[in-house]
Amino acid sequence: MKNILIIGATSRIAQWAERTLLRDQAVQLTLFLRDQAKLPADLKTAKILVGDATDSAQVTPAIQGQDVVYASLEGDVVTAAKTLVTVMNQQNVKRLIWTSSLGIYDEVPGKFGELNNRALPDYLKTYRAAADIIEASDLAYTIIRPAWLTNDDEVSYTTTHRHDAFVGTEVSRQSIAAYAVSLIQDPTLDVRDSVGVSKPGTDGDRPRVAVMTGNGFDPDM
C-alpha cells in the first residue's frame, strides 16, 4: 500500500487527481485542506485532515508515514514551501510534487512570454521564490509548471524541462492531474526537475480567449 498525501485538496487540479487515486486499490489517500465544505461529496471517502499548509504543527501529523506528498496550493506559497521542506525532512518523507506556474524562470519565449509576464508579475515572483526553496532542498521533488489552464475534458500534454524554453500556451486541468498521478505512480519519474506542461499544438502569441477571464488569467488551480 502506497500512502499519498494531497495538500490543497480542494484545488480543481487536485480533485481530478484524487478521483483517479481513489480508484487505485494500492493507494491510501489522505486529503489535507482548509475547508472540508468545499470538497465534493464523491471525494469524502478519502481520509480528510483540516489544517493550514503554512503551520508546521498542523502539517506534521499529516506528513507522518506518507510516501508521496503532492501540493497544489495558492496564497502564501513561500511559507508553505518552507514548512513542507522542513517537516518532510524531519519526518524523512522525501518525495514532493509541487504545482507552480509557467514563467517563473522567464522561460516563456516570444509575445506569449511578454503577455504572461504582464499578466502575472507578482504571482510569478512568489512562485519563483517558493520554487527556489524547494530546489535548494535535498527532497526528491518535481515542480510542475502548467501552461494557462482550461477546463477542457481531455488529457493531452507534452513536457519540457528546467532549462528548456516553454512550449505551448494552454493545457487542461485534467492533463496536469494526469501528469501528477503519473509521478505518484512512478516516484522515480522527473525527480529533481522542474517540468513545463502544455497541450501539444498550442504554440502562439496567446491562449484561446476561452481560457481567459476579465483579469486575463485564472490562477485558481
Order of alpha helices (4+ residues) and beta strands (2+ residues): beta-alpha-beta-beta-alpha-beta-alpha-beta-alpha-alpha-beta-beta-beta-beta-alpha-beta
